[in-house]
């Protein structure tokens, strides 16, 4: 057990050192990799996603801040697969307005919010390495408020986004909104929303049947994006009417080199909910839950981006990502 924890701590330390190293060599990287020869498509995706451009997928950014919906006049299909299950997201822009739809809310993913489960269900799912089944469908739209059409250090852009989360169990649609800005090489994002998680209590002997757990979300994000490097820091707060809040912080860095994208990220969750210990195969009390993420993507063709992710679903699993641009 000590050896397992030592390896996990060493891996997380290595991720943080790698991100810090990127900060130190950032000016040289930007000059050496100038041009970002990633068939232009992935460069476009990072360059025009104004909030959290270092995230490895557009869907992850959009779920936290709807103003991250790309506006460029292209159509994109993004899917992430684990075992026999696939999460699919669609994005379409016309140059000024963009829209996106996803049949999952991204809960219990590395770049998403925590989920709400009974401890027995949570333990069973983690031990069997099953991803969380979302009960929501997301529909988001974004549009440009201001864009000076300039580039590099003179670039200024402000986007507004709106999102509706449809809960398949309760039939409710709950709203959210976000703002994001680009000022030269810097990106800024802020989003707020209201949400609910629904649990059918009858299988657990709850007389009232459907149980509703309302909460509010608030997300801040700051980042730095140059030609071949993107770095993001984000903080999400999930607040409840009576229970203590949940705080999730993430530091993400992506490097673009020719046809490749390399991503490293660290995630810390501060909450009172239990944590799953793989060594003990049991739930343990741990206030700070720390995870790391690694991803590699490759532009296979002019329209196809494929990648592999480690720990996307917080199961220490390997998953496959495929993105098509038209």
Secondary structure, 3 states (H helix, E strand, C coil): CHHHHHHHHHHHHHHHHHHHHHHHHHHHHHHHCCCCCCCCHHHHHHHCCCCCCCCCCHHHHHHHCHHHCCCCCCEEEEEEEECCEEEEEEEEECCCEEEEEECCCCCCCCCCCCCCCCHHHHHHHHHCCCCCCCCEEEEEEEEEEEECCCCHHHCEEEEEEEEEEEECCCCCEEEEEEEEEEECCEEEEEEEEEEEEEEECHHHCCCCCEEEEEEEEEEEEEEEECCCEEEEEEEEEEECCCCCCEEEEEEEEEEEECCEEEEEEEEEEECCCCEEECCCCEEECCCEEEEEEEEEEEECCCCEEEEEEECCCCCCCEEEEEEEEC
